[in-house]
Amino acid sequence: MKNRSLYKKENERQERNQKVIDEYKGQESPLYDEFVQLSEDYSKLFRQFSRIVKLSDKTQEQLKESRESIIRYNDELQQLNATKDKFFSIIAHDLKSPFQAFLNLNTFLVRKIDRYSKEEIVELINELGS
């Protein structure tokens, strides 16, 4: 909105300058020549300014889109991390019982190894593997 008002005022200023230039055209005057040059330079500067404003607007829009993408990707990443955590929780729970049984058997064998023959120990270990 501000840009439109600024452009409207600038167009009015350029029209006034052009009227002055047209009115005094053909008169030999250093002041006239300087006014024409200043008017042209000012118009070039304003066109450059307009390009910068357009680039700035475009950059702001790109930043906004980038922020939205980052927020969306962050949400997706949080969901994926939650899924991963749940998956590892399930795996840990499912492995807990067999692992605990293995530890119990190991403790049992360490405490009572003298009571069993080598063949009986091998048989117990083979049963554990099947």
Buried (B, 14 or more C-beta within 10 A) or exposed (E): EEEEEBEEEBEEBBEEBEEBBEEEEEEEEEEBEEBBEEBEEBBEEBEEEBEEBEEEEEEEEEEEEEEEEEEEEEEEEEEEEEEEEEEEEEEEEEEEEEEEEEEEBEEEBEEEEEEEEEEEBEEEEEEEEE
